[in-house]
Amino acid sequence: MKSGVIAGAALDVFEHEPLVHPELLKLDNVVLTPHTASATIETRSKMATMAAENLIAGLAGQRPPNLVNTEVWGKQRT
């Protein structure tokens, strides 16, 4: 972004939150927002529902519907 290879960016996630790299603060082609993109009632409700559905499936011995680490599913559990 500094060299112009990337024209611009809008960022709401940072490497060492809540700190923002000082160089990003100097750039005119960058828009920075707090990490709040999911802070709506609708989104948070859906997140809670998804978490509950994953928990219920896991406790029932079923594959959680939103399993991220698929490579660990099915490995022997201790």
Secondary structure, 3 states (H helix, E strand, C coil): CCCCCCCCEEECCCCECCECCHHHHHCCCEEECCCCCCCCHHHHHHHHHHHHHHHHHHHCCCCCCCCCCHHHCCCCCC
